[in-house]
């Protein structure tokens, strides 16, 4: 089961890397979050989860990151950017799910 989720995470990461960054979102802050850094952090945490278990501190940061998307997503009014960041959010949620299964 965990292997299937890790494969799905790898697929989502590959899909993300194939998408161009949303035009107009470089240097943009939404709800106090730099959108480039949100993108970068999301991918970085997904990659770390894919490679192996996170530290407790990293798990806490991953949880904060997932909640940041809850604030940012409703404020995005660009259709492409909304899809782009929704995909990132789903990727981070899957990473968090994988990480929670490792703790058990």
Short mmCIF file of the C-alpha atoms (twelve columns), coordinates in Angstrom:
data_MODEL
# 
_entry.id   MODEL 
# 
loop_
_atom_site.group_PDB 
_atom_site.id 
_atom_site.type_symbol 
_atom_site.label_atom_id 
_atom_site.label_alt_id 
_atom_site.label_comp_id 
_atom_site.label_asym_id 
_atom_site.label_seq_id 
_atom_site.Cartn_x 
_atom_site.Cartn_y 
_atom_site.Cartn_z 
_atom_site.pdbx_PDB_model_num 
ATOM 1   C CA . UNK A 1   0.000  0.000  0.000   1 
ATOM 2   C CA . UNK A 2   2.772  2.435  0.912   1 
ATOM 3   C CA . UNK A 3   4.650  1.593  -2.303  1 
ATOM 4   C CA . UNK A 4   1.566  2.455  -4.368  1 
ATOM 5   C CA . UNK A 5   1.253  5.816  -2.638  1 
ATOM 6   C CA . UNK A 6   4.957  6.516  -3.159  1 
ATOM 7   C CA . UNK A 7   4.522  5.717  -6.866  1 
ATOM 8   C CA . UNK A 8   1.545  8.072  -7.021  1 
ATOM 9   C CA . UNK A 9   3.600  10.781 -5.316  1 
ATOM 10  C CA . UNK A 10  6.428  10.305 -7.827  1 
ATOM 11  C CA . UNK A 11  3.890  10.609 -10.658 1 
ATOM 12  C CA . UNK A 12  2.457  13.811 -9.208  1 
ATOM 13  C CA . UNK A 13  5.959  15.238 -8.809  1 
ATOM 14  C CA . UNK A 14  6.759  14.441 -12.466 1 
ATOM 15  C CA . UNK A 15  3.493  16.033 -13.593 1 
ATOM 16  C CA . UNK A 16  4.282  19.122 -11.559 1 
ATOM 17  C CA . UNK A 17  7.735  19.493 -13.096 1 
ATOM 18  C CA . UNK A 18  6.189  19.272 -16.584 1 
ATOM 19  C CA . UNK A 19  3.890  22.242 -15.932 1 
ATOM 20  C CA . UNK A 20  5.075  25.795 -16.497 1 
ATOM 21  C CA . UNK A 21  4.929  28.128 -13.516 1 
ATOM 22  C CA . UNK A 22  1.837  30.370 -13.674 1 
ATOM 23  C CA . UNK A 23  2.533  33.662 -15.464 1 
ATOM 24  C CA . UNK A 24  2.287  36.657 -13.183 1 
ATOM 25  C CA . UNK A 25  2.871  34.686 -9.975  1 
ATOM 26  C CA . UNK A 26  6.618  35.330 -9.668  1 
ATOM 27  C CA . UNK A 27  7.144  37.782 -6.839  1 
ATOM 28  C CA . UNK A 28  3.458  37.641 -5.905  1 
ATOM 29  C CA . UNK A 29  2.360  37.229 -2.299  1 
ATOM 30  C CA . UNK A 30  -1.048 35.737 -1.558  1 
ATOM 31  C CA . UNK A 31  -2.214 35.727 2.042   1 
ATOM 32  C CA . UNK A 32  1.343  36.515 3.117   1 
ATOM 33  C CA . UNK A 33  2.875  33.601 1.192   1 
ATOM 34  C CA . UNK A 34  5.374  34.099 -1.612  1 
ATOM 35  C CA . UNK A 35  3.968  31.950 -4.403  1 
ATOM 36  C CA . UNK A 36  7.380  30.868 -5.726  1 
ATOM 37  C CA . UNK A 37  8.430  29.752 -2.260  1 
ATOM 38  C CA . UNK A 38  5.114  27.945 -1.729  1 
ATOM 39  C CA . UNK A 39  5.764  26.037 -4.951  1 
ATOM 40  C CA . UNK A 40  9.368  25.320 -3.996  1 
ATOM 41  C CA . UNK A 41  8.542  24.244 -0.449  1 
ATOM 42  C CA . UNK A 42  5.748  21.948 -1.614  1 
ATOM 43  C CA . UNK A 43  7.974  20.167 -4.100  1 
ATOM 44  C CA . UNK A 44  10.865 19.949 -1.630  1 
ATOM 45  C CA . UNK A 45  8.734  18.337 1.083   1 
ATOM 46  C CA . UNK A 46  7.206  15.905 -1.402  1 
ATOM 47  C CA . UNK A 47  10.696 14.938 -2.574  1 
ATOM 48  C CA . UNK A 48  11.896 14.453 1.010   1 
ATOM 49  C CA . UNK A 49  8.897  12.266 1.852   1 
ATOM 50  C CA . UNK A 50  9.516  10.265 -1.292  1 
ATOM 51  C CA . UNK A 51  13.110 9.623  -0.217  1 
ATOM 52  C CA . UNK A 52  12.337 8.569  3.337   1 
ATOM 53  C CA . UNK A 53  10.852 9.496  6.696   1 
ATOM 54  C CA . UNK A 54  10.888 13.113 7.853   1 
ATOM 55  C CA . UNK A 55  12.151 14.386 11.159  1 
ATOM 56  C CA . UNK A 56  9.546  15.491 13.694  1 
ATOM 57  C CA . UNK A 57  10.353 19.142 12.952  1 
ATOM 58  C CA . UNK A 58  9.910  18.563 9.212   1 
ATOM 59  C CA . UNK A 59  6.563  16.828 9.862   1 
ATOM 60  C CA . UNK A 60  5.367  19.909 11.738  1 
ATOM 61  C CA . UNK A 61  6.502  22.128 8.862   1 
ATOM 62  C CA . UNK A 62  4.710  19.894 6.368   1 
ATOM 63  C CA . UNK A 63  1.506  20.240 8.385   1 
ATOM 64  C CA . UNK A 64  1.880  24.033 8.364   1 
ATOM 65  C CA . UNK A 65  2.448  23.947 4.629   1 
ATOM 66  C CA . UNK A 66  -0.761 21.985 4.016   1 
ATOM 67  C CA . UNK A 67  -2.743 24.553 5.991   1 
ATOM 68  C CA . UNK A 68  -1.120 27.420 4.075   1 
ATOM 69  C CA . UNK A 69  -2.747 26.097 0.907   1 
ATOM 70  C CA . UNK A 70  -6.138 26.336 2.608   1 
ATOM 71  C CA . UNK A 71  -5.626 30.087 2.940   1 
ATOM 72  C CA . UNK A 72  -4.021 30.678 -0.445  1 
ATOM 73  C CA . UNK A 73  -6.167 28.614 -2.809  1 
ATOM 74  C CA . UNK A 74  -9.453 30.501 -2.290  1 
ATOM 75  C CA . UNK A 75  -7.660 33.765 -3.133  1 
ATOM 76  C CA . UNK A 76  -6.341 32.644 -6.537  1 
ATOM 77  C CA . UNK A 77  -8.623 33.911 -9.289  1 
ATOM 78  C CA . UNK A 78  -6.526 32.806 -12.270 1 
ATOM 79  C CA . UNK A 79  -7.845 29.502 -13.686 1 
ATOM 80  C CA . UNK A 80  -4.470 28.044 -14.664 1 
ATOM 81  C CA . UNK A 81  -2.813 29.108 -11.407 1 
ATOM 82  C CA . UNK A 82  -5.696 27.665 -9.392  1 
ATOM 83  C CA . UNK A 83  -5.231 24.275 -11.114 1 
ATOM 84  C CA . UNK A 84  -1.451 24.489 -10.720 1 
ATOM 85  C CA . UNK A 85  -1.606 25.203 -6.993  1 
ATOM 86  C CA . UNK A 86  -4.453 22.733 -6.408  1 
ATOM 87  C CA . UNK A 87  -2.235 20.033 -7.907  1 
ATOM 88  C CA . UNK A 88  0.579  21.114 -5.570  1 
ATOM 89  C CA . UNK A 89  -1.800 21.035 -2.613  1 
ATOM 90  C CA . UNK A 90  -2.921 17.514 -3.512  1 
ATOM 91  C CA . UNK A 91  0.722  16.470 -3.828  1 
ATOM 92  C CA . UNK A 92  1.498  17.844 -0.356  1 
ATOM 93  C CA . UNK A 93  -1.587 16.155 1.098   1 
ATOM 94  C CA . UNK A 94  -0.456 12.834 -0.348  1 
ATOM 95  C CA . UNK A 95  3.037  13.378 1.066   1 
ATOM 96  C CA . UNK A 96  1.512  14.085 4.495   1 
ATOM 97  C CA . UNK A 97  -0.635 10.945 4.235   1 
ATOM 98  C CA . UNK A 98  2.418  8.847  3.379   1 
ATOM 99  C CA . UNK A 99  4.333  10.345 6.268   1 
ATOM 100 C CA . UNK A 100 1.491  9.643  8.701   1 
ATOM 101 C CA . UNK A 101 1.397  5.985  7.618   1 
ATOM 102 C CA . UNK A 102 5.116  5.652  8.296   1 
ATOM 103 C CA . UNK A 103 4.651  6.698  11.909  1 
ATOM 104 C CA . UNK A 104 2.371  3.720  12.617  1 
# 
